[in-house]
């Protein structure tokens, strides 16, 4: 699965939950540039970051995992 697939899904769920990139990054305790890189597909999110994201968005990892 490509990094861009993760990024698109994270961005879609973030927007669905009403977070801006700035708000989202602050809640996760990371920089906005990291979220931007993940959403653009330039960075693969780590396992720990994925867990933080799913917790914050109140979704399961399966919901976030891109379809193959």
N, CA, C and O atoms as a DFTB+ gen file, in Angstrom:
272 C
 N C O
     1  1       0.846      -1.177       0.000
     2  2       0.000       0.000       0.000
     3  2       0.880       1.224       0.000
     4  3       1.882       1.274       0.713
     5  1       0.518       2.204      -0.788
     6  2       1.341       3.381      -0.952
     7  2       1.165       4.396       0.163
     8  3       0.141       4.436       0.846
     9  1       2.189       5.209       0.324
    10  2       2.115       6.252       1.351
    11  2       1.021       7.254       1.030
    12  3       0.406       7.819       1.934
    13  1       0.776       7.476      -0.253
    14  2      -0.245       8.426      -0.646
    15  2      -1.642       7.957      -0.231
    16  3      -2.508       8.774       0.083
    17  1      -1.855       6.640      -0.230
    18  2      -3.150       6.098       0.200
    19  2      -3.404       6.405       1.676
    20  3      -4.508       6.799       2.053
    21  1      -2.379       6.223       2.504
    22  2      -2.518       6.551       3.930
    23  2      -2.855       8.030       4.082
    24  3      -3.767       8.411       4.816
    25  1      -2.094       8.844       3.370
    26  2      -2.262      10.287       3.477
    27  2      -3.652      10.760       3.090
    28  3      -4.252      11.584       3.781
    29  1      -4.157      10.239       1.992
    30  2      -5.505      10.639       1.544
    31  2      -6.560      10.251       2.571
    32  3      -7.479      11.024       2.842
    33  1      -6.434       9.074       3.135
    34  2      -7.431       8.613       4.106
    35  2      -7.343       9.406       5.407
    36  3      -8.368       9.764       5.989
    37  1      -6.129       9.680       5.860
    38  2      -5.963      10.476       7.080
    39  2      -6.551      11.865       6.870
    40  3      -7.263      12.377       7.735
    41  1      -6.263      12.466       5.744
    42  2      -6.791      13.801       5.443
    43  2      -8.315      13.790       5.399
    44  3      -8.960      14.686       5.944
    45  1      -8.883      12.793       4.762
    46  2     -10.343      12.707       4.641
    47  2     -10.996      12.578       6.014
    48  3     -11.974      13.268       6.303
    49  1     -10.466      11.704       6.856
    50  2     -11.034      11.544       8.198
    51  2     -10.814      12.786       9.054
    52  3     -11.687      13.168       9.833
    53  1      -9.643      13.420       8.911
    54  2      -9.361      14.648       9.670
    55  2     -10.392      15.720       9.329
    56  3     -10.949      16.368      10.215
    57  1     -10.635      15.894       8.037
    58  2     -11.611      16.897       7.601
    59  2     -13.024      16.525       8.033
    60  3     -13.808      17.385       8.434
    61  1     -13.340      15.237       7.948
    62  2     -14.659      14.764       8.360
    63  2     -14.924      15.089       9.828
    64  3     -16.051      15.405      10.207
    65  1     -13.879      15.009      10.647
    66  2     -14.008      15.292      12.083
    67  2     -13.872      16.776      12.394
    68  3     -14.010      17.183      13.548
    69  1     -13.601      17.591      11.370
    70  2     -13.590      19.039      11.547
    71  2     -12.284      19.648      12.029
    72  3     -12.278      20.780      12.513
    73  1     -11.183      18.929      11.908
    74  2      -9.887      19.456      12.326
    75  2      -9.158      20.117      11.165
    76  3      -9.170      19.611      10.043
    77  1      -8.527      21.248      11.442
    78  2      -7.564      21.799      10.485
    79  2      -6.252      21.062      10.705
    80  3      -6.096      20.353      11.698
    81  1      -5.321      21.223       9.794
    82  2      -4.013      20.586       9.991
    83  2      -3.345      21.094      11.264
    84  3      -2.713      20.327      11.990
    85  1      -3.487      22.378      11.529
    86  2      -2.868      22.970      12.718
    87  2      -3.473      22.374      13.988
    88  3      -2.741      21.958      14.887
    89  1      -4.791      22.330      14.066
    90  2      -5.455      21.756      15.239
    91  2      -5.072      20.286      15.420
    92  3      -4.789      19.839      16.532
    93  1      -5.067      19.559      14.330
    94  2      -4.763      18.133      14.352
    95  2      -3.339      17.892      14.853
    96  3      -3.108      17.046      15.717
    97  1      -2.404      18.638      14.307
    98  2      -1.002      18.499      14.708
    99  2      -0.822      18.829      16.188
   100  3      -0.107      18.122      16.899
   101  1      -1.459      19.888      16.652
   102  2      -1.347      20.260      18.069
   103  2      -1.877      19.165      18.975
   104  3      -1.255      18.831      19.984
   105  1      -3.030      18.602      18.615
   106  2      -3.622      17.530      19.429
   107  2      -2.726      16.292      19.452
   108  3      -2.672      15.576      20.452
   109  1      -2.028      16.046      18.349
   110  2      -1.145      14.887      18.268
   111  2       0.237      15.163      18.863
   112  3       1.011      14.238      19.109
   113  1       0.538      16.447      19.093
   114  2       1.836      16.817      19.642
   115  2       2.970      16.714      18.633
   116  3       4.113      16.430      18.988
   117  1       2.633      16.950      17.367
   118  2       3.640      16.919      16.303
   119  2       3.543      18.208      15.497
   120  3       2.613      18.994      15.678
   121  1       4.502      18.420      14.613
   122  2       4.480      19.639      13.808
   123  2       3.499      19.517      12.642
   124  3       3.176      18.423      12.180
   125  1       3.048      20.664      12.195
   126  2       2.136      20.716      11.052
   127  2       2.823      20.160       9.809
   128  3       2.179      19.542       8.962
   129  1       4.127      20.383       9.703
   130  2       4.832      19.892       8.520
   131  2       4.822      18.363       8.451
   132  3       4.796      17.796       7.359
   133  1       4.843      17.696       9.603
   134  2       4.781      16.231       9.594
   135  2       3.429      15.773       9.067
   136  3       3.364      14.873       8.230
   137  1       2.343      16.385       9.551
   138  2       1.009      16.024       9.062
   139  2       0.905      16.308       7.568
   140  3       0.353      15.505       6.816
   141  1       1.428      17.437       7.145
   142  2       1.406      17.774       5.727
   143  2       2.132      16.741       4.883
   144  3       1.647      16.341       3.825
   145  1       3.301      16.311       5.356
   146  2       4.071      15.306       4.623
   147  2       3.327      13.976       4.556
   148  3       3.328      13.313       3.519
   149  1       2.698      13.588       5.654
   150  2       1.920      12.342       5.679
   151  2       0.751      12.445       4.709
   152  3       0.517      11.532       3.916
   153  1       0.018      13.550       4.768
   154  2      -1.165      13.706       3.915
   155  2      -0.807      13.794       2.436
   156  3      -1.590      13.374       1.585
   157  1       0.353      14.329       2.127
   158  2       0.793      14.410       0.723
   159  2       1.412      13.108       0.240
   160  3       1.686      12.952      -0.950
   161  1       1.634      12.168       1.160
   162  2       2.220      10.894       0.781
   163  2       3.726      10.899       0.751
   164  3       4.334       9.985       0.194
   165  1       4.348      11.909       1.339
   166  2       5.807      11.997       1.366
   167  2       6.415      11.314       2.580
   168  3       7.634      11.163       2.664
   169  1       5.579      10.905       3.512
   170  2       6.065      10.265       4.734
   171  2       5.097       9.166       5.141
   172  3       3.880       9.348       5.109
   173  1       5.655       8.022       5.524
   174  2       4.829       6.927       6.025
   175  2       4.638       7.142       7.520
   176  3       5.622       7.299       8.244
   177  1       3.400       7.153       8.000
   178  2       3.195       7.337       9.441
   179  2       3.695       6.121      10.214
   180  3       3.494       4.981       9.797
   181  1       4.346       6.379      11.345
   182  2       4.822       5.288      12.192
   183  2       3.634       4.594      12.847
   184  3       2.522       5.123      12.857
   185  1       3.874       3.428      13.384
   186  2       2.817       2.681      14.076
   187  2       2.260       3.474      15.242
   188  3       1.048       3.506      15.458
   189  1       3.146       4.115      15.996
   190  2       2.676       4.893      17.151
   191  2       1.863       6.102      16.707
   192  3       0.871       6.449      17.348
   193  1       2.271       6.746      15.618
   194  2       1.506       7.889      15.110
   195  2       0.146       7.427      14.599
   196  3      -0.859       8.104      14.819
   197  1       0.102       6.292      13.924
   198  2      -1.177       5.760      13.450
   199  2      -2.128       5.497      14.615
   200  3      -3.322       5.782      14.524
   201  1      -1.605       4.959      15.695
   202  2      -2.453       4.710      16.868
   203  2      -2.956       6.014      17.475
   204  3      -4.113       6.102      17.885
   205  1      -2.093       7.026      17.535
   206  2      -2.515       8.338      18.040
   207  2      -3.612       8.925      17.149
   208  3      -4.599       9.473      17.640
   209  1      -3.425       8.803      15.846
   210  2      -4.393       9.346      14.886
   211  2      -5.744       8.648      15.035
   212  3      -6.783       9.305      15.090
   213  1      -5.725       7.328      15.100
   214  2      -6.993       6.596      15.221
   215  2      -7.684       6.917      16.543
   216  3      -8.910       7.024      16.588
   217  1      -6.917       7.070      17.613
   218  2      -7.510       7.439      18.905
   219  2      -8.151       8.821      18.835
   220  3      -9.282       9.012      19.281
   221  1      -7.426       9.776      18.275
   222  2      -7.930      11.149      18.192
   223  2      -9.176      11.233      17.304
   224  3     -10.121      11.956      17.621
   225  1      -9.173      10.496      16.198
   226  2     -10.309      10.539      15.283
   227  2     -11.440       9.599      15.698
   228  3     -12.516       9.596      15.100
   229  1     -11.176       8.807      16.726
   230  2     -12.170       7.859      17.231
   231  2     -12.623       6.879      16.146
   232  3     -13.813       6.635      15.946
   233  1     -11.620       6.330      15.458
   234  2     -11.873       5.321      14.430
   235  2     -10.929       4.145      14.677
   236  3      -9.959       4.264      15.425
   237  1     -11.217       3.032      14.052
   238  2     -10.350       1.862      14.186
   239  2      -9.237       1.939      13.140
   240  3      -9.348       2.653      12.144
   241  1      -8.183       1.200      13.384
   242  2      -7.097       1.137      12.418
   243  2      -7.583       0.528      11.109
   244  3      -7.112       0.902      10.035
   245  1      -8.520      -0.405      11.195
   246  2      -9.082      -1.029       9.985
   247  2      -9.806       0.003       9.126
   248  3      -9.739      -0.054       7.898
   249  1     -10.490       0.938       9.760
   250  2     -11.185       1.979       9.004
   251  2     -10.193       2.879       8.277
   252  3     -10.470       3.362       7.179
   253  1      -9.050       3.097       8.889
   254  2      -8.050       3.987       8.317
   255  2      -7.190       3.294       7.265
   256  3      -6.674       3.948       6.359
   257  1      -7.035       1.996       7.375
   258  2      -6.170       1.243       6.470
   259  2      -6.704       1.298       5.042
   260  3      -7.859       0.954       4.788
   261  1      -5.856       1.731       4.116
   262  2      -6.298       1.795       2.716
   263  2      -6.629       0.406       2.179
   264  3      -6.022      -0.590       2.572
   265  1      -7.594       0.362       1.281
   266  2      -7.942      -0.892       0.610
   267  2      -6.818      -1.277      -0.319
   268  3      -6.165      -0.415      -0.907
   269  1      -6.591      -2.566      -0.452
   270  2      -5.543      -3.041      -1.366
   271  2      -6.097      -3.235      -2.748
   272  3      -5.366      -3.630      -3.656
